[in-house]
Amino acid sequence: MTAPAAVAPRLFHEPRITVLSRPAFTTPEHLAVAWTGESTDGERLAEFAGRLCYMSQHNPANRSTRDYLENIKKQGHGSVLEHANYSLLLEGVSRSLTHELVRHRAGFAYSQLSQRYVDESEASFVVPPAVAGDEALESAWRAQIESAQSAYVALVAQLMERYGWVADKVHRRKMAREAARGVLPNSTETKIVVTGNARAWRTMLELRSSEGAELEIRRAAVSIIRILQGEAPGFFSDFEVYMAADRREAARIGYHKV
Ligand SMILES: Cc1cc2nc3c(=O)[nH]c(=O)nc-3n(C[C@H](O)[C@H](O)[C@H](O)COP(=O)(O)OP(=O)(O)OC[C@H]3O[C@@H](n4cnc5c(N)ncnc54)[C@H](O)[C@@H]3O)c2cc1C
């Protein structure tokens, strides 16, 4: 039997980020807040939760929702931000990025593509930002990932044969893939659903958008900041994206760990 012609793997140079869910707030008529200014459901939810603590729904200082949230961040009363959850789908990110991402535990939930179940024979790969744009580096890197992918395909075939006596085909495939994935590099593309509350996102984004963070996760963090600033400026407008001395974007936060 001739081996199928190798197809060049798809390469990612940027993450693909999709908002899957955002808060939907319903005003309880019996505790209506005197809102002012522009706001989104997530921001109103946090303001409602904050005002409930002091029963200040009548808004005595006549603050807009975003001014109210600014004050919450300034005072460090970030627990009301925990009510607002945002779910993002990240694609075009590497296994090394998600390995770092899932270290952020408090306030986060994760569901990631399983390399035990999913065939990676045609996996995509993420070009490390430091390698991208340099022809010689990219070509050396590509040679390595193509060789790793070929080794994976060969190992899966050999393991399927070795464990041919396992009657359950799904289990046999899982046995083969979970062993063969050992040869796949950190650059292998993965997909992950990440749900975090606004407070948790702020903490993670502060750490991972900073100049000390690894370049790929830093790039993703900067993209997420921009997306979440559009979703809820009241939670994220104090992040400032800037061009760092290393000629890459980074971000700094106005209110550290609210
Ligand atoms: C630039 C950079 C380099 C890194 N390098 C490494 C490395 O070389 N090796 C490595 O292993 N990790 C490394 N990390 C990961 C780092 O150690 C943390 O695991 C990661 O940043 C998540 O932080 P966290 O634990 O504060 O987050 P979370 O788990 O989300 O926690 C958020 C906050 O909740 C509180 N909290 C959470 N869990 C507990 C608990 N069990 N007890 C008490 N308080 C709690 C703490 O205040 C904590 O800061 C690195 C991180 C960064 C940003």
The ligand as an SDF file (V2000), in Angstrom:
LIG
                    3D

 53 58  0  0  0  0  0  0  0  0999 V2000
    5.5660   35.6460   32.8700 C   0  0  0  0  0  0  0  0  0  0  0  0
    5.1670   34.4000   33.5800 C   0  0  0  0  0  0  0  0  0  0  0  0
    6.0710   33.3590   33.7320 C   0  0  0  0  0  0  0  0  0  0  0  0
    5.7210   32.1820   34.3850 C   0  0  0  0  0  0  0  0  0  0  0  0
    6.6310   31.1710   34.5140 N   0  0  0  0  0  0  0  0  0  0  0  0
    6.2850   30.0280   35.1370 C   0  0  0  0  0  0  0  0  0  0  0  0
    7.2120   28.9560   35.2980 C   0  0  0  0  0  0  0  0  0  0  0  0
    8.3490   29.0380   34.8770 O   0  0  0  0  0  0  0  0  0  0  0  0
    6.8020   27.8210   35.9160 N   0  0  0  0  0  0  0  0  0  0  0  0
    5.5350   27.7020   36.4180 C   0  0  0  0  0  0  0  0  0  0  0  0
    5.2180   26.6610   36.9830 O   0  0  0  0  0  0  0  0  0  0  0  0
    4.6500   28.6790   36.2850 N   0  0  0  0  0  0  0  0  0  0  0  0
    4.9750   29.8380   35.6640 C   0  0  0  0  0  0  0  0  0  0  0  0
    4.0560   30.8310   35.5290 N   0  0  0  0  0  0  0  0  0  0  0  0
    2.6790   30.6000   35.9950 C   0  0  0  0  0  0  0  0  0  0  0  0
    2.4270   31.2590   37.3630 C   0  0  0  0  0  0  0  0  0  0  0  0
    3.2430   30.6680   38.3590 O   0  0  0  0  0  0  0  0  0  0  0  0
    0.9540   31.0990   37.7620 C   0  0  0  0  0  0  0  0  0  0  0  0
    0.6270   29.7250   37.8310 O   0  0  0  0  0  0  0  0  0  0  0  0
    0.0260   31.7390   36.7700 C   0  0  0  0  0  0  0  0  0  0  0  0
    0.4550   33.0630   36.4810 O   0  0  0  0  0  0  0  0  0  0  0  0
   -1.3840   31.7840   37.3370 C   0  0  0  0  0  0  0  0  0  0  0  0
   -1.3730   32.6870   38.4130 O   0  0  0  0  0  0  0  0  0  0  0  0
   -2.2260   32.4700   39.7010 P   0  0  0  0  0  0  0  0  0  0  0  0
   -1.9170   31.2030   40.3950 O   0  0  0  0  0  0  0  0  0  0  0  0
   -2.1000   33.7510   40.4680 O   0  0  0  0  0  0  0  0  0  0  0  0
   -3.7030   32.3840   39.0170 O   0  0  0  0  0  0  0  0  0  0  0  0
   -5.0270   31.7830   39.5820 P   0  0  0  0  0  0  0  0  0  0  0  0
   -4.9180   30.3620   39.8760 O   0  0  0  0  0  0  0  0  0  0  0  0
   -6.0980   32.1730   38.6160 O   0  0  0  0  0  0  0  0  0  0  0  0
   -5.2310   32.5350   40.9170 O   0  0  0  0  0  0  0  0  0  0  0  0
   -5.6040   33.9200   40.9660 C   0  0  0  0  0  0  0  0  0  0  0  0
   -5.4030   34.4080   42.3850 C   0  0  0  0  0  0  0  0  0  0  0  0
   -6.2850   33.7030   43.2530 O   0  0  0  0  0  0  0  0  0  0  0  0
   -5.6200   33.4090   44.4780 C   0  0  0  0  0  0  0  0  0  0  0  0
   -5.4710   31.9280   44.6110 N   0  0  0  0  0  0  0  0  0  0  0  0
   -5.6920   30.9920   43.6350 C   0  0  0  0  0  0  0  0  0  0  0  0
   -5.4960   29.7510   44.0960 N   0  0  0  0  0  0  0  0  0  0  0  0
   -5.1340   29.8920   45.3880 C   0  0  0  0  0  0  0  0  0  0  0  0
   -4.7820   28.9590   46.3850 C   0  0  0  0  0  0  0  0  0  0  0  0
   -4.7580   27.6500   46.1540 N   0  0  0  0  0  0  0  0  0  0  0  0
   -4.4340   29.4420   47.5980 N   0  0  0  0  0  0  0  0  0  0  0  0
   -4.4440   30.7680   47.8550 C   0  0  0  0  0  0  0  0  0  0  0  0
   -4.7720   31.7300   46.9400 N   0  0  0  0  0  0  0  0  0  0  0  0
   -5.1200   31.2840   45.7240 C   0  0  0  0  0  0  0  0  0  0  0  0
   -4.2640   34.0920   44.4250 C   0  0  0  0  0  0  0  0  0  0  0  0
   -4.3960   35.4030   44.9200 O   0  0  0  0  0  0  0  0  0  0  0  0
   -3.9960   34.1380   42.9500 C   0  0  0  0  0  0  0  0  0  0  0  0
   -3.0870   35.1610   42.5550 O   0  0  0  0  0  0  0  0  0  0  0  0
    4.3970   32.0220   34.8910 C   0  0  0  0  0  0  0  0  0  0  0  0
    3.4830   33.0750   34.7430 C   0  0  0  0  0  0  0  0  0  0  0  0
    3.8420   34.2430   34.0880 C   0  0  0  0  0  0  0  0  0  0  0  0
    2.8140   35.3600   33.9340 C   0  0  0  0  0  0  0  0  0  0  0  0
  1  2  1  0
  2  3  1  0
  2 52  2  0
  3  4  2  0
  4  5  1  0
  4 50  1  0
  5  6  2  0
  6  7  1  0
  6 13  1  0
  7  8  2  0
  7  9  1  0
  9 10  1  0
 10 11  2  0
 10 12  1  0
 12 13  2  0
 13 14  1  0
 14 15  1  0
 14 50  1  0
 15 16  1  0
 16 17  1  0
 16 18  1  0
 18 19  1  0
 18 20  1  0
 20 21  1  0
 20 22  1  0
 22 23  1  0
 23 24  1  0
 24 25  2  0
 24 26  1  0
 24 27  1  0
 27 28  1  0
 28 29  2  0
 28 30  1  0
 28 31  1  0
 31 32  1  0
 32 33  1  0
 33 34  1  0
 33 48  1  0
 34 35  1  0
 35 36  1  0
 35 46  1  0
 36 37  1  0
 36 45  1  0
 37 38  2  0
 38 39  1  0
 39 40  1  0
 39 45  2  0
 40 41  1  0
 40 42  2  0
 42 43  1  0
 43 44  2  0
 44 45  1  0
 46 47  1  0
 46 48  1  0
 48 49  1  0
 50 51  2  0
 51 52  1  0
 52 53  1  0
M  END
$$$$
